[in-house]
């Protein structure tokens, strides 16, 4: 299965803006707030990118999970 590249315009008024997902079995990348992030990366020093899925990104902070949904 080949990866998918999804891009959208930034929306204002949100702490985290999911701008794109490059989804691939070999290693996915998310574009959040103009940063390229891989699973395990830190975001704003407080959140961890736990999982990148084809429909969004799972962020973790202090044991709680937050799902940043792709709305492209």
PDB file of N, CA, C and O in Angstrom:
ATOM      1  N   UNK A   1       0.841  -1.182   0.000  1.00  0.00           N
ATOM      2  CA  UNK A   1       0.000   0.000   0.000  1.00  0.00           C
ATOM      3  C   UNK A   1       0.882   1.240   0.000  1.00  0.00           C
ATOM      4  O   UNK A   1       1.807   1.353   0.804  1.00  0.00           O
ATOM      5  N   UNK A   2       0.595   2.150  -0.888  1.00  0.00           N
ATOM      6  CA  UNK A   2       1.371   3.376  -0.967  1.00  0.00           C
ATOM      7  C   UNK A   2       0.846   4.400   0.028  1.00  0.00           C
ATOM      8  O   UNK A   2      -0.316   4.349   0.432  1.00  0.00           O
ATOM      9  N   UNK A   3       1.709   5.327   0.420  1.00  0.00           N
ATOM     10  CA  UNK A   3       1.319   6.365   1.362  1.00  0.00           C
ATOM     11  C   UNK A   3       0.454   7.426   0.712  1.00  0.00           C
ATOM     12  O   UNK A   3       0.397   7.540  -0.512  1.00  0.00           O
ATOM     13  N   UNK A   4      -0.211   8.191   1.539  1.00  0.00           N
ATOM     14  CA  UNK A   4      -1.053   9.287   1.071  1.00  0.00           C
ATOM     15  C   UNK A   4      -0.488  10.596   1.586  1.00  0.00           C
ATOM     16  O   UNK A   4       0.033  10.654   2.700  1.00  0.00           O
ATOM     17  N   UNK A   5      -0.584  11.639   0.790  1.00  0.00           N
ATOM     18  CA  UNK A   5      -0.173  12.970   1.221  1.00  0.00           C
ATOM     19  C   UNK A   5      -1.417  13.848   1.244  1.00  0.00           C
ATOM     20  O   UNK A   5      -2.086  14.023   0.226  1.00  0.00           O
ATOM     21  N   UNK A   6      -1.717  14.395   2.411  1.00  0.00           N
ATOM     22  CA  UNK A   6      -2.900  15.229   2.583  1.00  0.00           C
ATOM     23  C   UNK A   6      -2.455  16.600   3.072  1.00  0.00           C
ATOM     24  O   UNK A   6      -1.721  16.696   4.055  1.00  0.00           O
ATOM     25  N   UNK A   7      -2.885  17.648   2.408  1.00  0.00           N
ATOM     26  CA  UNK A   7      -2.495  19.008   2.781  1.00  0.00           C
ATOM     27  C   UNK A   7      -3.746  19.878   2.841  1.00  0.00           C
ATOM     28  O   UNK A   7      -4.661  19.711   2.035  1.00  0.00           O
ATOM     29  N   UNK A   8      -3.785  20.798   3.786  1.00  0.00           N
ATOM     30  CA  UNK A   8      -4.889  21.755   3.833  1.00  0.00           C
ATOM     31  C   UNK A   8      -4.376  23.092   4.338  1.00  0.00           C
ATOM     32  O   UNK A   8      -3.255  23.194   4.837  1.00  0.00           O
ATOM     33  N   UNK A   9      -5.194  24.094   4.205  1.00  0.00           N
ATOM     34  CA  UNK A   9      -4.825  25.429   4.661  1.00  0.00           C
ATOM     35  C   UNK A   9      -4.971  25.533   6.174  1.00  0.00           C
ATOM     36  O   UNK A   9      -5.796  24.849   6.779  1.00  0.00           O
ATOM     37  N   UNK A  10      -4.167  26.390   6.768  1.00  0.00           N
ATOM     38  CA  UNK A  10      -4.212  26.616   8.214  1.00  0.00           C
ATOM     39  C   UNK A  10      -5.497  27.334   8.600  1.00  0.00           C
ATOM     40  O   UNK A  10      -5.912  28.291   7.946  1.00  0.00           O
ATOM     41  N   UNK A  11      -6.121  26.856   9.672  1.00  0.00           N
ATOM     42  CA  UNK A  11      -7.295  27.535  10.220  1.00  0.00           C
ATOM     43  C   UNK A  11      -6.869  28.275  11.484  1.00  0.00           C
ATOM     44  O   UNK A  11      -6.106  27.747  12.293  1.00  0.00           O
ATOM     45  N   UNK A  12      -7.355  29.476  11.646  1.00  0.00           N
ATOM     46  CA  UNK A  12      -6.989  30.285  12.808  1.00  0.00           C
ATOM     47  C   UNK A  12      -7.839  29.903  14.021  1.00  0.00           C
ATOM     48  O   UNK A  12      -8.918  29.326  13.879  1.00  0.00           O
ATOM     49  N   UNK A  13      -7.335  30.234  15.221  1.00  0.00           N
ATOM     50  CA  UNK A  13      -8.122  30.081  16.433  1.00  0.00           C
ATOM     51  C   UNK A  13      -7.953  28.760  17.155  1.00  0.00           C
ATOM     52  O   UNK A  13      -8.689  28.500  18.107  1.00  0.00           O
ATOM     53  N   UNK A  14      -7.027  27.920  16.750  1.00  0.00           N
ATOM     54  CA  UNK A  14      -6.814  26.641  17.412  1.00  0.00           C
ATOM     55  C   UNK A  14      -5.373  26.575  17.902  1.00  0.00           C
ATOM     56  O   UNK A  14      -4.464  27.077  17.241  1.00  0.00           O
ATOM     57  N   UNK A  15      -5.163  25.949  19.070  1.00  0.00           N
ATOM     58  CA  UNK A  15      -3.809  25.820  19.599  1.00  0.00           C
ATOM     59  C   UNK A  15      -2.942  24.971  18.683  1.00  0.00           C
ATOM     60  O   UNK A  15      -1.781  25.295  18.435  1.00  0.00           O
ATOM     61  N   UNK A  16      -3.515  23.882  18.183  1.00  0.00           N
ATOM     62  CA  UNK A  16      -2.800  23.008  17.265  1.00  0.00           C
ATOM     63  C   UNK A  16      -3.539  22.972  15.943  1.00  0.00           C
ATOM     64  O   UNK A  16      -4.747  22.740  15.899  1.00  0.00           O
ATOM     65  N   UNK A  17      -2.806  23.204  14.870  1.00  0.00           N
ATOM     66  CA  UNK A  17      -3.403  23.161  13.544  1.00  0.00           C
ATOM     67  C   UNK A  17      -2.742  22.026  12.776  1.00  0.00           C
ATOM     68  O   UNK A  17      -1.550  22.079  12.474  1.00  0.00           O
ATOM     69  N   UNK A  18      -3.526  21.000  12.464  1.00  0.00           N
ATOM     70  CA  UNK A  18      -3.042  19.875  11.667  1.00  0.00           C
ATOM     71  C   UNK A  18      -3.136  20.287  10.208  1.00  0.00           C
ATOM     72  O   UNK A  18      -4.226  20.357   9.641  1.00  0.00           O
ATOM     73  N   UNK A  19      -1.983  20.559   9.606  1.00  0.00           N
ATOM     74  CA  UNK A  19      -1.946  21.085   8.245  1.00  0.00           C
ATOM     75  C   UNK A  19      -1.738  20.006   7.196  1.00  0.00           C
ATOM     76  O   UNK A  19      -2.050  20.213   6.024  1.00  0.00           O
ATOM     77  N   UNK A  20      -1.217  18.863   7.602  1.00  0.00           N
ATOM     78  CA  UNK A  20      -0.996  17.810   6.629  1.00  0.00           C
ATOM     79  C   UNK A  20      -0.549  16.522   7.276  1.00  0.00           C
ATOM     80  O   UNK A  20      -0.024  16.515   8.390  1.00  0.00           O
ATOM     81  N   UNK A  21      -0.766  15.423   6.558  1.00  0.00           N
ATOM     82  CA  UNK A  21      -0.317  14.102   6.988  1.00  0.00           C
ATOM     83  C   UNK A  21       0.326  13.423   5.790  1.00  0.00           C
ATOM     84  O   UNK A  21      -0.255  13.366   4.707  1.00  0.00           O
ATOM     85  N   UNK A  22       1.527  12.911   5.996  1.00  0.00           N
ATOM     86  CA  UNK A  22       2.156  12.045   5.004  1.00  0.00           C
ATOM     87  C   UNK A  22       2.116  10.663   5.638  1.00  0.00           C
ATOM     88  O   UNK A  22       2.928  10.340   6.505  1.00  0.00           O
ATOM     89  N   UNK A  23       1.163   9.851   5.196  1.00  0.00           N
ATOM     90  CA  UNK A  23       0.905   8.561   5.828  1.00  0.00           C
ATOM     91  C   UNK A  23       1.561   7.451   5.024  1.00  0.00           C
ATOM     92  O   UNK A  23       1.276   7.276   3.839  1.00  0.00           O
ATOM     93  N   UNK A  24       2.446   6.698   5.682  1.00  0.00           N
ATOM     94  CA  UNK A  24       3.171   5.625   5.013  1.00  0.00           C
ATOM     95  C   UNK A  24       3.487   4.525   6.016  1.00  0.00           C
ATOM     96  O   UNK A  24       3.829   4.820   7.161  1.00  0.00           O
ATOM     97  N   UNK A  25       3.381   3.261   5.610  1.00  0.00           N
ATOM     98  CA  UNK A  25       3.756   2.165   6.508  1.00  0.00           C
ATOM     99  C   UNK A  25       5.228   2.228   6.931  1.00  0.00           C
ATOM    100  O   UNK A  25       5.592   1.693   7.978  1.00  0.00           O
ATOM    101  N   UNK A  26       6.067   2.872   6.131  1.00  0.00           N
ATOM    102  CA  UNK A  26       7.490   2.980   6.460  1.00  0.00           C
ATOM    103  C   UNK A  26       7.777   4.084   7.479  1.00  0.00           C
ATOM    104  O   UNK A  26       8.894   4.169   7.989  1.00  0.00           O
ATOM    105  N   UNK A  27       6.803   4.920   7.780  1.00  0.00           N
ATOM    106  CA  UNK A  27       6.999   6.008   8.736  1.00  0.00           C
ATOM    107  C   UNK A  27       6.213   7.231   8.318  1.00  0.00           C
ATOM    108  O   UNK A  27       6.489   7.829   7.278  1.00  0.00           O
ATOM    109  N   UNK A  28       5.241   7.602   9.119  1.00  0.00           N
ATOM    110  CA  UNK A  28       4.371   8.720   8.784  1.00  0.00           C
ATOM    111  C   UNK A  28       4.900  10.018   9.375  1.00  0.00           C
ATOM    112  O   UNK A  28       5.663  10.018  10.341  1.00  0.00           O
ATOM    113  N   UNK A  29       4.476  11.126   8.771  1.00  0.00           N
ATOM    114  CA  UNK A  29       4.862  12.463   9.217  1.00  0.00           C
ATOM    115  C   UNK A  29       3.598  13.308   9.297  1.00  0.00           C
ATOM    116  O   UNK A  29       2.726  13.215   8.433  1.00  0.00           O
ATOM    117  N   UNK A  30       3.502  14.132  10.336  1.00  0.00           N
ATOM    118  CA  UNK A  30       2.395  15.078  10.459  1.00  0.00           C
ATOM    119  C   UNK A  30       2.963  16.491  10.417  1.00  0.00           C
ATOM    120  O   UNK A  30       4.057  16.750  10.919  1.00  0.00           O
ATOM    121  N   UNK A  31       2.210  17.393   9.815  1.00  0.00           N
ATOM    122  CA  UNK A  31       2.578  18.806   9.811  1.00  0.00           C
ATOM    123  C   UNK A  31       1.601  19.506  10.751  1.00  0.00           C
ATOM    124  O   UNK A  31       0.419  19.652  10.443  1.00  0.00           O
ATOM    125  N   UNK A  32       2.118  19.938  11.905  1.00  0.00           N
ATOM    126  CA  UNK A  32       1.303  20.619  12.911  1.00  0.00           C
ATOM    127  C   UNK A  32       1.979  21.945  13.227  1.00  0.00           C
ATOM    128  O   UNK A  32       3.157  21.980  13.581  1.00  0.00           O
ATOM    129  N   UNK A  33       1.230  23.035  13.098  1.00  0.00           N
ATOM    130  CA  UNK A  33       1.762  24.380  13.371  1.00  0.00           C
ATOM    131  C   UNK A  33       3.081  24.620  12.624  1.00  0.00           C
ATOM    132  O   UNK A  33       4.043  25.131  13.196  1.00  0.00           O
ATOM    133  N   UNK A  34       3.111  24.251  11.354  1.00  0.00           N
ATOM    134  CA  UNK A  34       4.272  24.441  10.475  1.00  0.00           C
ATOM    135  C   UNK A  34       5.499  23.625  10.874  1.00  0.00           C
ATOM    136  O   UNK A  34       6.603  23.933  10.426  1.00  0.00           O
ATOM    137  N   UNK A  35       5.336  22.587  11.706  1.00  0.00           N
ATOM    138  CA  UNK A  35       6.441  21.712  12.088  1.00  0.00           C
ATOM    139  C   UNK A  35       6.222  20.320  11.511  1.00  0.00           C
ATOM    140  O   UNK A  35       5.108  19.797  11.544  1.00  0.00           O
ATOM    141  N   UNK A  36       7.289  19.719  10.982  1.00  0.00           N
ATOM    142  CA  UNK A  36       7.238  18.328  10.538  1.00  0.00           C
ATOM    143  C   UNK A  36       7.525  17.449  11.748  1.00  0.00           C
ATOM    144  O   UNK A  36       8.580  17.573  12.371  1.00  0.00           O
ATOM    145  N   UNK A  37       6.591  16.561  12.083  1.00  0.00           N
ATOM    146  CA  UNK A  37       6.711  15.749  13.291  1.00  0.00           C
ATOM    147  C   UNK A  37       6.526  14.269  12.982  1.00  0.00           C
ATOM    148  O   UNK A  37       5.691  13.887  12.162  1.00  0.00           O
ATOM    149  N   UNK A  38       7.325  13.445  13.657  1.00  0.00           N
ATOM    150  CA  UNK A  38       7.221  11.992  13.564  1.00  0.00           C
ATOM    151  C   UNK A  38       6.659  11.464  14.883  1.00  0.00           C
ATOM    152  O   UNK A  38       6.609  12.192  15.875  1.00  0.00           O
ATOM    153  N   UNK A  39       6.240  10.211  14.892  1.00  0.00           N
ATOM    154  CA  UNK A  39       5.789   9.587  16.134  1.00  0.00           C
ATOM    155  C   UNK A  39       6.925   9.631  17.152  1.00  0.00           C
ATOM    156  O   UNK A  39       8.068   9.305  16.834  1.00  0.00           O
ATOM    157  N   UNK A  40       6.599  10.037  18.379  1.00  0.00           N
ATOM    158  CA  UNK A  40       7.597  10.144  19.440  1.00  0.00           C
ATOM    159  C   UNK A  40       8.150  11.547  19.628  1.00  0.00           C
ATOM    160  O   UNK A  40       8.784  11.828  20.645  1.00  0.00           O
ATOM    161  N   UNK A  41       7.920  12.439  18.658  1.00  0.00           N
ATOM    162  CA  UNK A  41       8.419  13.812  18.764  1.00  0.00           C
ATOM    163  C   UNK A  41       7.619  14.611  19.790  1.00  0.00           C
ATOM    164  O   UNK A  41       6.462  14.299  20.075  1.00  0.00           O
ATOM    165  N   UNK A  42       8.253  15.645  20.340  1.00  0.00           N
ATOM    166  CA  UNK A  42       7.590  16.550  21.278  1.00  0.00           C
ATOM    167  C   UNK A  42       7.013  17.737  20.520  1.00  0.00           C
ATOM    168  O   UNK A  42       7.581  18.201  19.531  1.00  0.00           O
ATOM    169  N   UNK A  43       5.871  18.220  21.004  1.00  0.00           N
ATOM    170  CA  UNK A  43       5.208  19.375  20.413  1.00  0.00           C
ATOM    171  C   UNK A  43       5.002  20.409  21.507  1.00  0.00           C
ATOM    172  O   UNK A  43       4.327  20.139  22.500  1.00  0.00           O
ATOM    173  N   UNK A  44       5.573  21.580  21.332  1.00  0.00           N
ATOM    174  CA  UNK A  44       5.494  22.678  22.300  1.00  0.00           C
ATOM    175  C   UNK A  44       6.011  22.264  23.680  1.00  0.00           C
ATOM    176  O   UNK A  44       5.613  22.851  24.686  1.00  0.00           O
ATOM    177  N   UNK A  45       6.880  21.275  23.739  1.00  0.00           N
ATOM    178  CA  UNK A  45       7.505  20.866  24.985  1.00  0.00           C
ATOM    179  C   UNK A  45       6.606  20.146  25.970  1.00  0.00           C
ATOM    180  O   UNK A  45       7.085  19.670  27.000  1.00  0.00           O
ATOM    181  N   UNK A  46       5.312  20.052  25.683  1.00  0.00           N
ATOM    182  CA  UNK A  46       4.380  19.446  26.637  1.00  0.00           C
ATOM    183  C   UNK A  46       3.672  18.222  26.076  1.00  0.00           C
ATOM    184  O   UNK A  46       3.322  17.308  26.823  1.00  0.00           O
ATOM    185  N   UNK A  47       3.463  18.201  24.780  1.00  0.00           N
ATOM    186  CA  UNK A  47       2.728  17.118  24.142  1.00  0.00           C
ATOM    187  C   UNK A  47       3.683  16.207  23.387  1.00  0.00           C
ATOM    188  O   UNK A  47       4.713  16.649  22.877  1.00  0.00           O
ATOM    189  N   UNK A  48       3.329  14.936  23.323  1.00  0.00           N
ATOM    190  CA  UNK A  48       4.095  13.958  22.558  1.00  0.00           C
ATOM    191  C   UNK A  48       3.215  13.446  21.423  1.00  0.00           C
ATOM    192  O   UNK A  48       2.031  13.168  21.617  1.00  0.00           O
ATOM    193  N   UNK A  49       3.808  13.326  20.236  1.00  0.00           N
ATOM    194  CA  UNK A  49       3.090  12.737  19.108  1.00  0.00           C
ATOM    195  C   UNK A  49       3.118  11.224  19.320  1.00  0.00           C
ATOM    196  O   UNK A  49       4.134  10.573  19.077  1.00  0.00           O
ATOM    197  N   UNK A  50       1.995  10.676  19.774  1.00  0.00           N
ATOM    198  CA  UNK A  50       1.947   9.251  20.104  1.00  0.00           C
ATOM    199  C   UNK A  50       1.754   8.390  18.866  1.00  0.00           C
ATOM    200  O   UNK A  50       2.421   7.368  18.706  1.00  0.00           O
ATOM    201  N   UNK A  51       0.831   8.804  17.978  1.00  0.00           N
ATOM    202  CA  UNK A  51       0.551   7.997  16.793  1.00  0.00           C
ATOM    203  C   UNK A  51       0.037   8.889  15.672  1.00  0.00           C
ATOM    204  O   UNK A  51      -0.754   9.804  15.902  1.00  0.00           O
ATOM    205  N   UNK A  52       0.498   8.608  14.454  1.00  0.00           N
ATOM    206  CA  UNK A  52       0.007   9.309  13.272  1.00  0.00           C
ATOM    207  C   UNK A  52      -0.809   8.315  12.465  1.00  0.00           C
ATOM    208  O   UNK A  52      -0.298   7.281  12.035  1.00  0.00           O
ATOM    209  N   UNK A  53      -2.081   8.636  12.262  1.00  0.00           N
ATOM    210  CA  UNK A  53      -2.990   7.779  11.515  1.00  0.00           C
ATOM    211  C   UNK A  53      -3.406   8.496  10.237  1.00  0.00           C
ATOM    212  O   UNK A  53      -3.123   9.682  10.067  1.00  0.00           O
ATOM    213  N   UNK A  54      -4.072   7.784   9.344  1.00  0.00           N
ATOM    214  CA  UNK A  54      -4.481   8.396   8.078  1.00  0.00           C
ATOM    215  C   UNK A  54      -5.558   9.457   8.269  1.00  0.00           C
ATOM    216  O   UNK A  54      -5.732  10.322   7.412  1.00  0.00           O
ATOM    217  N   UNK A  55      -6.290   9.398   9.397  1.00  0.00           N
ATOM    218  CA  UNK A  55      -7.381  10.356   9.620  1.00  0.00           C
ATOM    219  C   UNK A  55      -7.108  11.331  10.761  1.00  0.00           C
ATOM    220  O   UNK A  55      -8.002  12.079  11.156  1.00  0.00           O
ATOM    221  N   UNK A  56      -5.883  11.335  11.298  1.00  0.00           N
ATOM    222  CA  UNK A  56      -5.566  12.274  12.359  1.00  0.00           C
ATOM    223  C   UNK A  56      -4.334  11.861  13.148  1.00  0.00           C
ATOM    224  O   UNK A  56      -3.640  10.904  12.804  1.00  0.00           O
ATOM    225  N   UNK A  57      -4.079  12.614  14.224  1.00  0.00           N
ATOM    226  CA  UNK A  57      -2.885  12.414  15.036  1.00  0.00           C
ATOM    227  C   UNK A  57      -3.293  12.288  16.503  1.00  0.00           C
ATOM    228  O   UNK A  57      -4.116  13.059  16.995  1.00  0.00           O
ATOM    229  N   UNK A  58      -2.710  11.308  17.194  1.00  0.00           N
ATOM    230  CA  UNK A  58      -2.940  11.140  18.626  1.00  0.00           C
ATOM    231  C   UNK A  58      -1.802  11.838  19.366  1.00  0.00           C
ATOM    232  O   UNK A  58      -0.633  11.491  19.201  1.00  0.00           O
ATOM    233  N   UNK A  59      -2.165  12.835  20.190  1.00  0.00           N
ATOM    234  CA  UNK A  59      -1.202  13.533  21.033  1.00  0.00           C
ATOM    235  C   UNK A  59      -1.389  13.063  22.467  1.00  0.00           C
ATOM    236  O   UNK A  59      -2.494  12.692  22.863  1.00  0.00           O
ATOM    237  N   UNK A  60      -0.307  13.077  23.251  1.00  0.00           N
ATOM    238  CA  UNK A  60      -0.383  12.652  24.643  1.00  0.00           C
ATOM    239  C   UNK A  60       0.253  13.707  25.534  1.00  0.00           C
ATOM    240  O   UNK A  60       1.309  14.253  25.218  1.00  0.00           O
ATOM    241  N   UNK A  61      -0.412  13.984  26.661  1.00  0.00           N
ATOM    242  CA  UNK A  61       0.127  14.905  27.663  1.00  0.00           C
ATOM    243  C   UNK A  61      -0.274  14.391  29.036  1.00  0.00           C
ATOM    244  O   UNK A  61      -1.459  14.227  29.323  1.00  0.00           O
ATOM    245  N   UNK A  62       0.714  14.138  29.881  1.00  0.00           N
ATOM    246  CA  UNK A  62       0.487  13.686  31.258  1.00  0.00           C
ATOM    247  C   UNK A  62      -0.461  12.492  31.324  1.00  0.00           C
ATOM    248  O   UNK A  62      -1.344  12.441  32.180  1.00  0.00           O
ATOM    249  N   UNK A  63      -0.273  11.528  30.414  1.00  0.00           N
ATOM    250  CA  UNK A  63      -1.067  10.306  30.423  1.00  0.00           C
ATOM    251  C   UNK A  63      -2.422  10.409  29.747  1.00  0.00           C
ATOM    252  O   UNK A  63      -3.110   9.399  29.597  1.00  0.00           O
ATOM    253  N   UNK A  64      -2.822  11.609  29.335  1.00  0.00           N
ATOM    254  CA  UNK A  64      -4.099  11.783  28.637  1.00  0.00           C
ATOM    255  C   UNK A  64      -3.853  11.884  27.142  1.00  0.00           C
ATOM    256  O   UNK A  64      -2.870  12.478  26.698  1.00  0.00           O
ATOM    257  N   UNK A  65      -4.766  11.291  26.367  1.00  0.00           N
ATOM    258  CA  UNK A  65      -4.639  11.324  24.912  1.00  0.00           C
ATOM    259  C   UNK A  65      -5.635  12.310  24.310  1.00  0.00           C
ATOM    260  O   UNK A  65      -6.766  12.449  24.774  1.00  0.00           O
ATOM    261  N   UNK A  66      -5.177  12.985  23.265  1.00  0.00           N
ATOM    262  CA  UNK A  66      -6.002  13.941  22.533  1.00  0.00           C
ATOM    263  C   UNK A  66      -5.902  13.593  21.056  1.00  0.00           C
ATOM    264  O   UNK A  66      -4.806  13.359  20.546  1.00  0.00           O
ATOM    265  N   UNK A  67      -7.034  13.556  20.366  1.00  0.00           N
ATOM    266  CA  UNK A  67      -7.042  13.214  18.944  1.00  0.00           C
ATOM    267  C   UNK A  67      -7.241  14.479  18.126  1.00  0.00           C
ATOM    268  O   UNK A  67      -8.250  15.170  18.258  1.00  0.00           O
ATOM    269  N   UNK A  68      -6.269  14.767  17.283  1.00  0.00           N
ATOM    270  CA  UNK A  68      -6.326  15.911  16.381  1.00  0.00           C
ATOM    271  C   UNK A  68      -6.810  15.376  15.041  1.00  0.00           C
ATOM    272  O   UNK A  68      -6.047  14.755  14.300  1.00  0.00           O
ATOM    273  N   UNK A  69      -8.081  15.619  14.735  1.00  0.00           N
ATOM    274  CA  UNK A  69      -8.711  15.014  13.561  1.00  0.00           C
ATOM    275  C   UNK A  69      -8.357  15.756  12.278  1.00  0.00           C
ATOM    276  O   UNK A  69      -8.304  16.985  12.236  1.00  0.00           O
ATOM    277  N   UNK A  70      -8.116  14.970  11.238  1.00  0.00           N
ATOM    278  CA  UNK A  70      -7.884  15.535   9.910  1.00  0.00           C
ATOM    279  C   UNK A  70      -9.223  15.971   9.338  1.00  0.00           C
ATOM    280  O   UNK A  70     -10.162  15.178   9.271  1.00  0.00           O
ATOM    281  N   UNK A  71      -9.312  17.228   8.926  1.00  0.00           N
ATOM    282  CA  UNK A  71     -10.559  17.749   8.385  1.00  0.00           C
ATOM    283  C   UNK A  71     -10.381  18.241   6.962  1.00  0.00           C
ATOM    284  O   UNK A  71     -11.034  19.196   6.544  1.00  0.00           O
ATOM    285  N   UNK A  72      -9.497  17.592   6.217  1.00  0.00           N
ATOM    286  CA  UNK A  72      -9.226  17.994   4.840  1.00  0.00           C
ATOM    287  C   UNK A  72     -10.295  17.522   3.950  1.00  0.00           C
ATOM    288  O   UNK A  72     -10.246  17.763   2.744  1.00  0.00           O
TER     289      UNK A  72
END
